[in-house]
Amino acid sequence: MRLTEFWSRMDHHLGPAYARTWAETQVVQELGGRTVVEALAEGEAAKVVWRAVWAHLNLPARDR
């Protein structure tokens, strides 16, 4: 998954005005207690981060 698709999915589920803020501030246990932005900056693959966000937000299976 490319970062552009990752952010598109984030915008779709959280809204473009909130997705970046959420990604910078919400600690996600599925990412080892890091935020989305921290995980991506540390080299975590966008696909791995998306799956963690998907699980954290309890999104529908079709959006995985």
All heavy atoms as TSV, in Angstrom:
chain	resi	resn	atom	element	x	y	z
A	1	MET	N	N	0.847	-1.170	0.000
A	1	MET	CA	C	0.000	0.000	0.000
A	1	MET	C	C	0.897	1.239	0.000
A	1	MET	O	O	1.840	1.330	0.775
A	1	MET	CB	C	-0.891	-0.014	1.241
A	1	MET	CG	C	-1.661	1.252	1.456
A	1	MET	SD	S	-2.611	1.291	2.989
A	1	MET	CE	C	-3.799	0.008	2.711
A	2	ARG	N	N	0.577	2.166	-0.853
A	2	ARG	CA	C	1.305	3.434	-0.895
A	2	ARG	C	C	0.743	4.389	0.160
A	2	ARG	O	O	-0.401	4.253	0.585
A	2	ARG	CB	C	1.170	4.070	-2.267
A	2	ARG	CG	C	1.842	3.267	-3.345
A	2	ARG	CD	C	1.606	3.912	-4.695
A	2	ARG	NE	N	2.182	3.105	-5.739
A	2	ARG	CZ	C	3.241	3.471	-6.445
A	2	ARG	NH1	N	3.804	4.638	-6.229
A	2	ARG	NH2	N	3.719	2.673	-7.370
A	3	LEU	N	N	1.562	5.343	0.548
A	3	LEU	CA	C	1.116	6.319	1.539
A	3	LEU	C	C	-0.090	7.116	1.056
A	3	LEU	O	O	-0.953	7.468	1.857
A	3	LEU	CB	C	2.251	7.275	1.913
A	3	LEU	CG	C	3.250	6.734	2.917
A	3	LEU	CD1	C	4.393	7.723	3.104
A	3	LEU	CD2	C	2.594	6.420	4.235
A	4	THR	N	N	-0.163	7.382	-0.243
A	4	THR	CA	C	-1.309	8.133	-0.758
A	4	THR	C	C	-2.607	7.366	-0.530
A	4	THR	O	O	-3.617	7.955	-0.159
A	4	THR	CB	C	-1.147	8.460	-2.252
A	4	THR	OG1	O	-0.878	7.257	-2.971
A	4	THR	CG2	C	-0.035	9.465	-2.475
A	5	GLU	N	N	-2.574	6.051	-0.732
A	5	GLU	CA	C	-3.770	5.245	-0.480
A	5	GLU	C	C	-4.070	5.186	1.014
A	5	GLU	O	O	-5.226	5.265	1.425
A	5	GLU	CB	C	-3.612	3.831	-1.024
A	5	GLU	CG	C	-4.872	3.010	-0.807
A	5	GLU	CD	C	-4.803	1.597	-1.362
A	5	GLU	OE1	O	-3.908	1.293	-2.150
A	5	GLU	OE2	O	-5.678	0.804	-0.984
A	6	PHE	N	N	-3.029	5.071	1.816
A	6	PHE	CA	C	-3.216	5.058	3.268
A	6	PHE	C	C	-3.944	6.318	3.731
A	6	PHE	O	O	-4.947	6.254	4.431
A	6	PHE	CB	C	-1.860	4.937	3.979
A	6	PHE	CG	C	-1.967	5.112	5.465
A	6	PHE	CD1	C	-2.339	4.052	6.271
A	6	PHE	CD2	C	-1.736	6.349	6.049
A	6	PHE	CE1	C	-2.462	4.218	7.641
A	6	PHE	CE2	C	-1.855	6.521	7.414
A	6	PHE	CZ	C	-2.226	5.455	8.210
A	7	TRP	N	N	-3.441	7.483	3.304
A	7	TRP	CA	C	-4.057	8.740	3.740
A	7	TRP	C	C	-5.448	8.925	3.141
A	7	TRP	O	O	-6.326	9.512	3.778
A	7	TRP	CB	C	-3.145	9.927	3.431
A	7	TRP	CG	C	-1.975	9.953	4.362
A	7	TRP	CD1	C	-0.665	9.762	4.057
A	7	TRP	CD2	C	-2.017	10.143	5.782
A	7	TRP	NE1	N	0.109	9.823	5.191
A	7	TRP	CE2	C	-0.697	10.063	6.261
A	7	TRP	CE3	C	-3.035	10.390	6.701
A	7	TRP	CZ2	C	-0.374	10.206	7.606
A	7	TRP	CZ3	C	-2.720	10.533	8.040
A	7	TRP	CH2	C	-1.408	10.441	8.496
A	8	SER	N	N	-5.669	8.405	1.963
A	8	SER	CA	C	-7.004	8.447	1.373
A	8	SER	C	C	-7.992	7.657	2.230
A	8	SER	O	O	-9.119	8.106	2.483
A	8	SER	CB	C	-6.951	7.892	-0.051
A	8	SER	OG	O	-8.236	7.856	-0.612
A	9	ARG	N	N	-7.565	6.489	2.685
A	9	ARG	CA	C	-8.427	5.686	3.562
A	9	ARG	C	C	-8.666	6.385	4.900
A	9	ARG	O	O	-9.778	6.362	5.426
A	9	ARG	CB	C	-7.802	4.313	3.798
A	9	ARG	CG	C	-7.826	3.420	2.592
A	9	ARG	CD	C	-7.223	2.077	2.913
A	9	ARG	NE	N	-7.174	1.217	1.751
A	9	ARG	CZ	C	-7.092	-0.092	1.825
A	9	ARG	NH1	N	-7.034	-0.697	3.002
A	9	ARG	NH2	N	-7.045	-0.815	0.726
A	10	MET	N	N	-7.623	6.978	5.439
A	10	MET	CA	C	-7.776	7.715	6.699
A	10	MET	C	C	-8.783	8.856	6.526
A	10	MET	O	O	-9.673	9.039	7.368
A	10	MET	CB	C	-6.423	8.271	7.159
A	10	MET	CG	C	-5.438	7.216	7.619
A	10	MET	SD	S	-5.867	6.475	9.207
A	10	MET	CE	C	-5.500	7.843	10.310
A	11	ASP	N	N	-8.640	9.610	5.438
A	11	ASP	CA	C	-9.561	10.713	5.157
A	11	ASP	C	C	-10.991	10.206	5.005
A	11	ASP	O	O	-11.937	10.836	5.486
A	11	ASP	CB	C	-9.154	11.461	3.891
A	11	ASP	CG	C	-7.885	12.274	4.059
A	11	ASP	OD1	O	-7.427	12.462	5.206
A	11	ASP	OD2	O	-7.341	12.712	3.029
A	12	HIS	N	N	-11.145	9.078	4.346
A	12	HIS	CA	C	-12.477	8.508	4.136
A	12	HIS	C	C	-13.152	8.152	5.459
A	12	HIS	O	O	-14.339	8.422	5.650
A	12	HIS	CB	C	-12.374	7.280	3.240
A	12	HIS	CG	C	-13.659	6.537	3.086
A	12	HIS	ND1	N	-14.684	6.996	2.283
A	12	HIS	CD2	C	-14.111	5.391	3.652
A	12	HIS	CE1	C	-15.707	6.151	2.363
A	12	HIS	NE2	N	-15.380	5.170	3.181
A	13	HIS	N	N	-12.414	7.561	6.361
A	13	HIS	CA	C	-13.007	7.075	7.611
A	13	HIS	C	C	-13.068	8.121	8.718
A	13	HIS	O	O	-13.979	8.071	9.550
A	13	HIS	CB	C	-12.260	5.844	8.104
A	13	HIS	CG	C	-12.528	4.645	7.261
A	13	HIS	ND1	N	-13.715	3.954	7.300
A	13	HIS	CD2	C	-11.779	4.032	6.317
A	13	HIS	CE1	C	-13.682	2.965	6.433
A	13	HIS	NE2	N	-12.516	2.999	5.810
A	14	LEU	N	N	-12.124	9.044	8.728
A	14	LEU	CA	C	-12.094	10.028	9.818
A	14	LEU	C	C	-12.402	11.447	9.358
A	14	LEU	O	O	-12.566	12.337	10.187
A	14	LEU	CB	C	-10.724	10.004	10.500
A	14	LEU	CG	C	-10.366	8.694	11.193
A	14	LEU	CD1	C	-8.921	8.731	11.672
A	14	LEU	CD2	C	-11.303	8.423	12.344
A	15	GLY	N	N	-12.445	11.637	8.059
A	15	GLY	CA	C	-12.667	12.978	7.518
A	15	GLY	C	C	-11.336	13.664	7.295
A	15	GLY	O	O	-10.414	13.527	8.103
A	16	PRO	N	N	-11.223	14.396	6.198
A	16	PRO	CA	C	-9.947	15.027	5.866
A	16	PRO	C	C	-9.476	16.052	6.893
A	16	PRO	O	O	-8.277	16.252	7.068
A	16	PRO	CB	C	-10.190	15.665	4.503
A	16	PRO	CG	C	-11.647	15.615	4.260
A	16	PRO	CD	C	-12.237	14.604	5.182
A	17	ALA	N	N	-10.395	16.667	7.588
A	17	ALA	CA	C	-10.013	17.678	8.576
A	17	ALA	C	C	-9.492	17.048	9.870
A	17	ALA	O	O	-8.740	17.678	10.613
A	17	ALA	CB	C	-11.197	18.581	8.890
A	18	TYR	N	N	-9.852	15.800	10.149
A	18	TYR	CA	C	-9.507	15.168	11.423
A	18	TYR	C	C	-8.459	14.066	11.297
A	18	TYR	O	O	-7.746	13.776	12.267
A	18	TYR	CB	C	-10.782	14.604	12.062
A	18	TYR	CG	C	-10.594	14.015	13.433
A	18	TYR	CD1	C	-10.060	14.757	14.477
A	18	TYR	CD2	C	-10.944	12.695	13.682
A	18	TYR	CE1	C	-9.887	14.210	15.727
A	18	TYR	CE2	C	-10.772	12.129	14.941
A	18	TYR	CZ	C	-10.246	12.893	15.963
A	18	TYR	OH	O	-10.070	12.347	17.200
A	19	ALA	N	N	-8.308	13.474	10.139
A	19	ALA	CA	C	-7.437	12.306	9.977
A	19	ALA	C	C	-5.999	12.578	10.418
A	19	ALA	O	O	-5.405	11.774	11.149
A	19	ALA	CB	C	-7.467	11.818	8.536
A	20	ARG	N	N	-5.429	13.677	9.998
A	20	ARG	CA	C	-4.028	13.987	10.350
A	20	ARG	C	C	-3.879	14.248	11.841
A	20	ARG	O	O	-2.921	13.795	12.466
A	20	ARG	CB	C	-3.512	15.180	9.552
A	20	ARG	CG	C	-3.491	14.978	8.061
A	20	ARG	CD	C	-2.308	14.184	7.614
A	20	ARG	NE	N	-2.402	13.925	6.171
A	20	ARG	CZ	C	-1.390	13.629	5.417
A	20	ARG	NH1	N	-0.190	13.546	5.925
A	20	ARG	NH2	N	-1.562	13.374	4.139
A	21	THR	N	N	-4.828	14.969	12.414
A	21	THR	CA	C	-4.768	15.238	13.849
A	21	THR	C	C	-4.859	13.944	14.632
A	21	THR	O	O	-4.093	13.715	15.576
A	21	THR	CB	C	-5.902	16.196	14.266
A	21	THR	OG1	O	-5.737	17.427	13.560
A	21	THR	CG2	C	-5.895	16.443	15.756
A	22	TRP	N	N	-5.780	13.076	14.248
A	22	TRP	CA	C	-5.937	11.793	14.912
A	22	TRP	C	C	-4.644	10.988	14.799
A	22	TRP	O	O	-4.171	10.404	15.769
A	22	TRP	CB	C	-7.104	11.018	14.284
A	22	TRP	CG	C	-7.475	9.780	15.021
A	22	TRP	CD1	C	-8.388	9.659	16.011
A	22	TRP	CD2	C	-6.932	8.465	14.818
A	22	TRP	NE1	N	-8.450	8.350	16.441
A	22	TRP	CE2	C	-7.568	7.605	15.724
A	22	TRP	CE3	C	-5.983	7.938	13.951
A	22	TRP	CZ2	C	-7.279	6.252	15.803
A	22	TRP	CZ3	C	-5.685	6.587	14.029
A	22	TRP	CH2	C	-6.336	5.762	14.946
A	23	ALA	N	N	-4.060	10.979	13.608
A	23	ALA	CA	C	-2.834	10.220	13.361
A	23	ALA	C	C	-1.653	10.734	14.175
A	23	ALA	O	O	-0.742	9.981	14.516
A	23	ALA	CB	C	-2.492	10.244	11.878
A	24	GLU	N	N	-1.664	12.009	14.504
A	24	GLU	CA	C	-0.573	12.607	15.278
A	24	GLU	C	C	-0.759	12.450	16.777
A	24	GLU	O	O	0.217	12.502	17.520
A	24	GLU	CB	C	-0.465	14.096	14.953
A	24	GLU	CG	C	-0.002	14.383	13.545
A	24	GLU	CD	C	-0.086	15.852	13.178
A	24	GLU	OE1	O	-0.629	16.659	13.973
A	24	GLU	OE2	O	0.382	16.200	12.086
A	25	THR	N	N	-1.990	12.275	17.229
A	25	THR	CA	C	-2.247	12.311	18.672
A	25	THR	C	C	-2.747	11.005	19.287
A	25	THR	O	O	-2.551	10.781	20.480
A	25	THR	CB	C	-3.280	13.408	19.003
A	25	THR	OG1	O	-4.496	13.139	18.313
A	25	THR	CG2	C	-2.756	14.784	18.613
A	26	GLN	N	N	-3.380	10.155	18.507
A	26	GLN	CA	C	-3.984	8.932	19.057
A	26	GLN	C	C	-2.927	7.824	19.161
A	26	GLN	O	O	-2.353	7.416	18.164
A	26	GLN	CB	C	-5.126	8.456	18.159
A	26	GLN	CG	C	-5.829	7.227	18.663
A	26	GLN	CD	C	-6.602	7.485	19.943
A	26	GLN	OE1	O	-7.268	8.498	20.081
A	26	GLN	NE2	N	-6.518	6.568	20.868
A	27	VAL	N	N	-2.693	7.359	20.376
A	27	VAL	CA	C	-1.777	6.247	20.582
A	27	VAL	C	C	-2.528	4.962	20.259
A	27	VAL	O	O	-3.623	4.724	20.762
A	27	VAL	CB	C	-1.252	6.230	22.036
A	27	VAL	CG1	C	-0.447	4.973	22.308
A	27	VAL	CG2	C	-0.432	7.484	22.298
A	28	VAL	N	N	-1.928	4.154	19.414
A	28	VAL	CA	C	-2.552	2.920	18.953
A	28	VAL	C	C	-1.761	1.748	19.529
A	28	VAL	O	O	-0.583	1.556	19.184
A	28	VAL	CB	C	-2.582	2.864	17.406
A	28	VAL	CG1	C	-3.202	1.578	16.914
A	28	VAL	CG2	C	-3.320	4.080	16.844
A	29	GLN	N	N	-2.384	0.990	20.410
A	29	GLN	CA	C	-1.695	-0.134	21.048
A	29	GLN	C	C	-1.217	-1.157	20.031
A	29	GLN	O	O	-0.167	-1.779	20.210
A	29	GLN	CB	C	-2.599	-0.788	22.094
A	29	GLN	CG	C	-2.846	0.101	23.302
A	29	GLN	CD	C	-1.554	0.616	23.930
A	29	GLN	OE1	O	-0.616	-0.126	24.171
A	29	GLN	NE2	N	-1.505	1.924	24.163
A	30	GLU	N	N	-1.975	-1.340	18.962
A	30	GLU	CA	C	-1.598	-2.277	17.916
A	30	GLU	C	C	-0.311	-1.866	17.192
A	30	GLU	O	O	0.275	-2.659	16.467
A	30	GLU	CB	C	-2.741	-2.436	16.897
A	30	GLU	CG	C	-4.000	-3.059	17.453
A	30	GLU	CD	C	-4.968	-2.076	18.126
A	30	GLU	OE1	O	-4.602	-0.896	18.316
A	30	GLU	OE2	O	-6.090	-2.494	18.450
A	31	LEU	N	N	0.124	-0.640	17.413
A	31	LEU	CA	C	1.386	-0.149	16.841
A	31	LEU	C	C	2.468	-0.051	17.913
A	31	LEU	O	O	3.412	0.730	17.795
A	31	LEU	CB	C	1.181	1.221	16.183
A	31	LEU	CG	C	0.307	1.236	14.947
A	31	LEU	CD1	C	0.041	2.664	14.494
A	31	LEU	CD2	C	0.944	0.426	13.827
A	32	GLY	N	N	2.299	-0.805	18.967
A	32	GLY	CA	C	3.297	-0.795	20.035
A	32	GLY	C	C	3.258	0.456	20.874
A	32	GLY	O	O	4.288	0.892	21.392
A	33	GLY	N	N	2.076	1.042	20.997
A	33	GLY	CA	C	1.934	2.244	21.808
A	33	GLY	C	C	2.437	3.502	21.123
A	33	GLY	O	O	2.739	4.487	21.779
A	34	ARG	N	N	2.511	3.454	19.795
A	34	ARG	CA	C	2.928	4.631	19.031
A	34	ARG	C	C	1.730	5.237	18.323
A	34	ARG	O	O	0.700	4.597	18.170
A	34	ARG	CB	C	3.963	4.241	17.960
A	34	ARG	CG	C	5.233	3.645	18.509
A	34	ARG	CD	C	6.161	3.209	17.411
A	34	ARG	NE	N	5.619	2.030	16.746
A	34	ARG	CZ	C	6.168	1.435	15.703
A	34	ARG	NH1	N	7.275	1.911	15.175
A	34	ARG	NH2	N	5.610	0.373	15.156
A	35	THR	N	N	1.899	6.458	17.874
A	35	THR	CA	C	0.890	7.067	17.020
A	35	THR	C	C	1.143	6.606	15.589
A	35	THR	O	O	2.204	6.054	15.276
A	35	THR	CB	C	0.957	8.608	17.058
A	35	THR	OG1	O	2.178	9.036	16.457
A	35	THR	CG2	C	0.833	9.152	18.473
A	36	VAL	N	N	0.187	6.852	14.728
A	36	VAL	CA	C	0.335	6.520	13.309
A	36	VAL	C	C	1.537	7.256	12.724
A	36	VAL	O	O	2.370	6.661	12.026
A	36	VAL	CB	C	-0.960	6.879	12.538
A	36	VAL	CG1	C	-0.741	6.869	11.043
A	36	VAL	CG2	C	-2.087	5.939	12.938
A	37	VAL	N	N	1.646	8.526	13.011
A	37	VAL	CA	C	2.738	9.332	12.470
A	37	VAL	C	C	4.087	8.804	12.961
A	37	VAL	O	O	5.048	8.694	12.179
A	37	VAL	CB	C	2.544	10.820	12.831
A	37	VAL	CG1	C	3.769	11.641	12.487
A	37	VAL	CG2	C	1.320	11.375	12.119
A	38	GLU	N	N	4.178	8.437	14.225
A	38	GLU	CA	C	5.423	7.882	14.758
A	38	GLU	C	C	5.779	6.567	14.063
A	38	GLU	O	O	6.934	6.354	13.679
A	38	GLU	CB	C	5.308	7.652	16.262
A	38	GLU	CG	C	5.267	8.912	17.082
A	38	GLU	CD	C	4.901	8.678	18.530
A	38	GLU	OE1	O	4.264	7.646	18.855
A	38	GLU	OE2	O	5.253	9.544	19.363
A	39	ALA	N	N	4.790	5.694	13.913
A	39	ALA	CA	C	5.037	4.395	13.283
A	39	ALA	C	C	5.517	4.567	11.848
A	39	ALA	O	O	6.477	3.907	11.417
A	39	ALA	CB	C	3.775	3.537	13.336
A	40	LEU	N	N	4.870	5.438	11.096
A	40	LEU	CA	C	5.278	5.674	9.713
A	40	LEU	C	C	6.679	6.285	9.652
A	40	LEU	O	O	7.494	5.892	8.814
A	40	LEU	CB	C	4.265	6.568	9.000
A	40	LEU	CG	C	2.899	5.944	8.724
A	40	LEU	CD1	C	1.925	7.002	8.217
A	40	LEU	CD2	C	3.001	4.774	7.745
A	41	ALA	N	N	6.962	7.222	10.546
A	41	ALA	CA	C	8.275	7.873	10.569
A	41	ALA	C	C	9.385	6.887	10.923
A	41	ALA	O	O	10.528	7.049	10.479
A	41	ALA	CB	C	8.269	9.039	11.557
A	42	GLU	N	N	9.045	5.868	11.699
A	42	GLU	CA	C	10.034	4.864	12.104
A	42	GLU	C	C	10.149	3.729	11.080
A	42	GLU	O	O	10.802	2.726	11.343
A	42	GLU	CB	C	9.695	4.334	13.487
A	42	GLU	CG	C	9.875	5.391	14.559
A	42	GLU	CD	C	9.402	4.962	15.938
A	42	GLU	OE1	O	9.076	3.774	16.129
A	42	GLU	OE2	O	9.362	5.838	16.818
A	43	GLY	N	N	9.478	3.890	9.930
A	43	GLY	CA	C	9.644	2.947	8.843
A	43	GLY	C	C	8.633	1.811	8.776
A	43	GLY	O	O	8.782	0.906	7.953
A	44	GLU	N	N	7.613	1.860	9.615
A	44	GLU	CA	C	6.575	0.823	9.550
A	44	GLU	C	C	5.852	0.941	8.210
A	44	GLU	O	O	5.572	2.039	7.742
A	44	GLU	CB	C	5.583	1.018	10.694
A	44	GLU	CG	C	4.762	-0.196	11.029
A	44	GLU	CD	C	5.572	-1.290	11.693
A	44	GLU	OE1	O	6.124	-1.054	12.767
A	44	GLU	OE2	O	5.630	-2.387	11.119
A	45	ALA	N	N	5.588	-0.182	7.580
A	45	ALA	CA	C	4.911	-0.182	6.283
A	45	ALA	C	C	3.496	0.366	6.415
A	45	ALA	O	O	2.804	0.102	7.412
A	45	ALA	CB	C	4.861	-1.601	5.722
A	46	ALA	N	N	3.063	1.124	5.419
A	46	ALA	CA	C	1.725	1.725	5.443
A	46	ALA	C	C	0.649	0.654	5.592
A	46	ALA	O	O	-0.351	0.868	6.285
A	46	ALA	CB	C	1.497	2.547	4.179
A	47	LYS	N	N	0.845	-0.497	4.978
A	47	LYS	CA	C	-0.135	-1.587	5.062
A	47	LYS	C	C	-0.264	-2.096	6.502
A	47	LYS	O	O	-1.368	-2.342	6.986
A	47	LYS	CB	C	0.283	-2.733	4.138
A	47	LYS	CG	C	-0.707	-3.861	4.060
A	47	LYS	CD	C	-0.251	-4.886	3.031
A	47	LYS	CE	C	-1.272	-5.970	2.855
A	47	LYS	NZ	N	-0.862	-6.926	1.811
A	48	VAL	N	N	0.844	-2.214	7.186
A	48	VAL	CA	C	0.842	-2.652	8.589
A	48	VAL	C	C	0.147	-1.610	9.458
A	48	VAL	O	O	-0.661	-1.943	10.329
A	48	VAL	CB	C	2.287	-2.918	9.073
A	48	VAL	CG1	C	2.337	-3.160	10.575
A	48	VAL	CG2	C	2.890	-4.079	8.308
A	49	VAL	N	N	0.456	-0.355	9.212
A	49	VAL	CA	C	-0.158	0.727	9.986
A	49	VAL	C	C	-1.655	0.774	9.714
A	49	VAL	O	O	-2.451	0.927	10.645
A	49	VAL	CB	C	0.513	2.081	9.680
A	49	VAL	CG1	C	-0.191	3.209	10.412
A	49	VAL	CG2	C	1.994	2.037	10.053
A	50	TRP	N	N	-2.062	0.607	8.454
A	50	TRP	CA	C	-3.486	0.621	8.142
A	50	TRP	C	C	-4.218	-0.506	8.875
A	50	TRP	O	O	-5.284	-0.306	9.433
A	50	TRP	CB	C	-3.765	0.528	6.645
A	50	TRP	CG	C	-5.235	0.391	6.420
A	50	TRP	CD1	C	-5.911	-0.715	5.995
A	50	TRP	CD2	C	-6.234	1.363	6.719
A	50	TRP	NE1	N	-7.254	-0.481	5.997
A	50	TRP	CE2	C	-7.486	0.801	6.446
A	50	TRP	CE3	C	-6.197	2.676	7.196
A	50	TRP	CZ2	C	-8.675	1.484	6.621
A	50	TRP	CZ3	C	-7.390	3.362	7.365
A	50	TRP	CH2	C	-8.610	2.770	7.081
A	51	ARG	N	N	-3.641	-1.689	8.883
A	51	ARG	CA	C	-4.281	-2.812	9.572
A	51	ARG	C	C	-4.424	-2.538	11.060
A	51	ARG	O	O	-5.429	-2.908	11.676
A	51	ARG	CB	C	-3.517	-4.098	9.318
A	51	ARG	CG	C	-3.723	-4.604	7.910
A	51	ARG	CD	C	-3.077	-5.924	7.678
A	51	ARG	NE	N	-3.347	-6.387	6.318
A	51	ARG	CZ	C	-2.696	-7.354	5.741
A	51	ARG	NH1	N	-1.742	-7.991	6.381
A	51	ARG	NH2	N	-3.003	-7.708	4.501
A	52	ALA	N	N	-3.454	-1.865	11.645
A	52	ALA	CA	C	-3.542	-1.500	13.057
A	52	ALA	C	C	-4.647	-0.466	13.279
A	52	ALA	O	O	-5.419	-0.574	14.235
A	52	ALA	CB	C	-2.195	-0.968	13.545
A	53	VAL	N	N	-4.725	0.519	12.400
A	53	VAL	CA	C	-5.792	1.535	12.493
A	53	VAL	C	C	-7.145	0.859	12.308
A	53	VAL	O	O	-8.088	1.121	13.065
A	53	VAL	CB	C	-5.587	2.650	11.439
A	53	VAL	CG1	C	-6.808	3.549	11.345
A	53	VAL	CG2	C	-4.338	3.455	11.752
A	54	TRP	N	N	-7.245	-0.015	11.331
A	54	TRP	CA	C	-8.483	-0.745	11.043
A	54	TRP	C	C	-8.954	-1.501	12.290
A	54	TRP	O	O	-10.119	-1.433	12.665
A	54	TRP	CB	C	-8.225	-1.688	9.870
A	54	TRP	CG	C	-9.350	-2.604	9.547
A	54	TRP	CD1	C	-10.442	-2.327	8.795
A	54	TRP	CD2	C	-9.489	-3.968	9.980
A	54	TRP	NE1	N	-11.257	-3.440	8.725
A	54	TRP	CE2	C	-10.696	-4.449	9.443
A	54	TRP	CE3	C	-8.710	-4.815	10.757
A	54	TRP	CZ2	C	-11.133	-5.750	9.670
A	54	TRP	CZ3	C	-9.150	-6.104	10.987
A	54	TRP	CH2	C	-10.360	-6.552	10.437
A	55	ALA	N	N	-8.035	-2.194	12.937
A	55	ALA	CA	C	-8.384	-2.952	14.141
A	55	ALA	C	C	-8.737	-2.017	15.292
A	55	ALA	O	O	-9.719	-2.246	16.016
A	55	ALA	CB	C	-7.224	-3.865	14.537
A	56	HIS	N	N	-7.970	-0.964	15.463
A	56	HIS	CA	C	-8.191	-0.010	16.557
A	56	HIS	C	C	-9.561	0.664	16.451
A	56	HIS	O	O	-10.241	0.848	17.460
A	56	HIS	CB	C	-7.073	1.035	16.552
A	56	HIS	CG	C	-7.125	1.981	17.688
A	56	HIS	ND1	N	-6.648	1.668	18.942
A	56	HIS	CD2	C	-7.606	3.248	17.773
A	56	HIS	CE1	C	-6.827	2.691	19.752
A	56	HIS	NE2	N	-7.411	3.670	19.062
A	57	LEU	N	N	-9.943	1.009	15.237
A	57	LEU	CA	C	-11.226	1.688	15.023
A	57	LEU	C	C	-12.391	0.721	14.835
A	57	LEU	O	O	-13.524	1.147	14.691
A	57	LEU	CB	C	-11.132	2.609	13.802
A	57	LEU	CG	C	-10.180	3.803	13.932
A	57	LEU	CD1	C	-10.090	4.561	12.619
A	57	LEU	CD2	C	-10.628	4.722	15.061
A	58	ASN	N	N	-12.058	-0.583	14.817
A	58	ASN	CA	C	-13.090	-1.609	14.640
A	58	ASN	C	C	-13.897	-1.346	13.369
A	58	ASN	O	O	-15.138	-1.354	13.395
A	58	ASN	CB	C	-13.989	-1.700	15.881
A	58	ASN	CG	C	-14.754	-2.988	15.941
A	58	ASN	OD1	O	-14.296	-4.008	15.449
A	58	ASN	ND2	N	-15.937	-2.938	16.518
A	59	LEU	N	N	-13.177	-1.149	12.270
A	59	LEU	CA	C	-13.818	-0.869	10.986
A	59	LEU	C	C	-14.337	-2.155	10.367
A	59	LEU	O	O	-13.883	-3.249	10.714
A	59	LEU	CB	C	-12.823	-0.190	10.044
A	59	LEU	CG	C	-12.336	1.181	10.499
A	59	LEU	CD1	C	-11.221	1.676	9.582
A	59	LEU	CD2	C	-13.464	2.183	10.557
A	60	PRO	N	N	-15.281	-2.056	9.433
A	60	PRO	CA	C	-15.829	-3.248	8.789
A	60	PRO	C	C	-14.766	-4.049	8.026
A	60	PRO	O	O	-13.798	-3.475	7.518
A	60	PRO	CB	C	-16.871	-2.706	7.812
A	60	PRO	CG	C	-17.059	-1.275	8.145
A	60	PRO	CD	C	-15.888	-0.831	8.949
A	61	ALA	N	N	-14.976	-5.345	7.932
A	61	ALA	CA	C	-14.016	-6.223	7.254
A	61	ALA	C	C	-13.757	-5.790	5.813
A	61	ALA	O	O	-12.639	-5.931	5.319
A	61	ALA	CB	C	-14.525	-7.664	7.299
A	62	ARG	N	N	-14.751	-5.255	5.147
A	62	ARG	CA	C	-14.572	-4.847	3.740
A	62	ARG	C	C	-13.549	-3.731	3.576
A	62	ARG	O	O	-13.034	-3.499	2.492
A	62	ARG	CB	C	-15.914	-4.410	3.148
A	62	ARG	CG	C	-16.428	-3.094	3.685
A	62	ARG	CD	C	-17.712	-2.625	3.021
A	62	ARG	NE	N	-18.096	-1.330	3.480
A	62	ARG	CZ	C	-18.794	-1.064	4.580
A	62	ARG	NH1	N	-19.194	-2.055	5.331
A	62	ARG	NH2	N	-19.074	0.150	4.927
A	63	ASP	N	N	-13.238	-3.029	4.658
A	63	ASP	CA	C	-12.303	-1.909	4.589
A	63	ASP	C	C	-10.880	-2.288	4.970
A	63	ASP	O	O	-10.001	-1.438	5.024
A	63	ASP	CB	C	-12.771	-0.773	5.493
A	63	ASP	CG	C	-14.072	-0.162	5.001
A	63	ASP	OD1	O	-14.304	-0.165	3.787
A	63	ASP	OD2	O	-14.847	0.291	5.850
A	64	ARG	N	N	-10.668	-3.553	5.229
A	64	ARG	CA	C	-9.339	-3.988	5.639
A	64	ARG	C	C	-8.408	-3.884	4.466
A	64	ARG	O	O	-7.324	-3.514	4.433
A	64	ARG	CB	C	-9.368	-5.419	6.145
A	64	ARG	CG	C	-8.011	-5.853	6.660
A	64	ARG	CD	C	-8.126	-7.078	7.499
A	64	ARG	NE	N	-6.826	-7.306	8.072
A	64	ARG	CZ	C	-6.240	-8.484	8.084
A	64	ARG	NH1	N	-6.831	-9.522	7.593
A	64	ARG	NH2	N	-5.063	-8.616	8.626
